[in-house]
């Protein structure tokens, strides 16, 4: 596509058709500039089939806001809309509406609050609160969901993989298997969620991280085809990268050829005053091969080299590898803990595609409309109680217990402050029989989670660096119960409503019925 086409495809028309048709309807009814509030939240944690998440990591906010601040309806966009026709050939969008978009078709009147990136987040908690003129707040929906759902999904997967790998070095290798340009956003989200580095060179440069990688089997194959063999390939790599020598050892036979040849090259490097980095295993029984590789490297005098594992890894396979190493390593005279601490994980397909849970069910719902200077709460009722909205202009709080662990997220009405309540009553969002009463003496901290990001279209928030976001993620995870972080059947984290918000919700449900 030409650059002008990209500007159209990724600009303000990066939305669904029905957002535009609804916006024109609001314009016709005189509702387009009436202020509305939409909440963005997700309904359930990613479920990977054999296992599921018990928390998510918030991501994507900065890139969403960057997009919002840059786009508006251009002449080219309006001309395209002017040419759209319906079933009978009648134009879909009238000139007066398009002229309104020419003057007002931007996000300069939007006010936005959000939970910052890197925070641990849970279902049905507003992660972003959008307030602004109804038409433009509606048009924002699709792009907001696109920016936030995917990055949150990948950051969550990366966090689970890092937790499974006990915090060992994690490399994101997913560029070749990602869905087109999603690899760029996915790499950023993986860095937020727990990856230390990515192989993606471009986004590494943009974000200020050195890209990481080794070499492919094809390099060894070239030297084999030319009669130089695997050893010749390893020697060539070591000659060019003597201080960064990490060799892929499974092209022919890992234990009988690859590792012995790598050790021979490592000995040659050491004689020249260089220390090798390690080896990479990309096929076979990775746990068994890791044990044997560690034994061979130790016996050869290279106990500090790393062993990089790759090939269809995710949180469950890494957990299985570590479990097998703990059980089998001692019989070969290998210290399992020491081996586990020298492992590095290169994770590609299953991270960048969030295999098993390819989409986050994030939604963007109208919860209030302002009329006569007052916010009027709005409700959407579903036959599935969990899908019935929590209405109105709300605040979000996190409660910490005596241990300093997060015990619940609490949604309150805008004028409520649970820090002034004693006790704090926590109502289940849908079950009228389920509630908790917490005396203030049982709560060590009540933290507001939403922060101001945009005020009337102006950025009022300083976005943190990726390192600061990663530190926030780690801090939140340390304050999360171990049961919530379990890979399989995690403990349920509670999201609750205040008594007043619960009563408002029930009143609106009764009125609607």
Buried (B, 14 or more C-beta within 10 A) or exposed (E): EEEEEEBBEBBBBBBBEEBBEBBBBBBEEEBBBBBBBBBBBBEBBBEBEEBBBBBBBBBBBBBBBEBBBEBBBBEEBBEEBEEEEEEEEEEBBEEEBBEBBBEBBBBBBBBBBBBBBBBBBBBBBBBBBBBBBBBBBBBBBBBBBBBBBBBBBBBBBBBBBBBBBEEBBBBBBBBEBBEEEBBBBBBBBBBBBBBBBBBBEEBBEEBEBEBBBBBEBEBBBBBBEEEBBBBBBBBBBBEEBBEEBBBBBBBBEBBEBBBBBBBBBBEBBEEEEBEBBBBBBBBEEBBBBBBBBBBBBBEBEBEEBBBBBBBEBBBBBBBEBBEBBBEBBEEEEBEBEEBBEBBBBBBBBBBBBBBBBEEBBBBBBBBBBBEEEEBBBBBBBEEEEEBBBBBBBBBBBBBBBEEEBBBBBBBBBEEBEBBEBEBBBBBBBBEEEEBBEBEBEBBBEBEBBBEEBBBEBEBEBEBBEBEEBBEBBBEBBEBBBEEBBBBEEBEEBBBBBBBBBBEBBEEBBEEEE
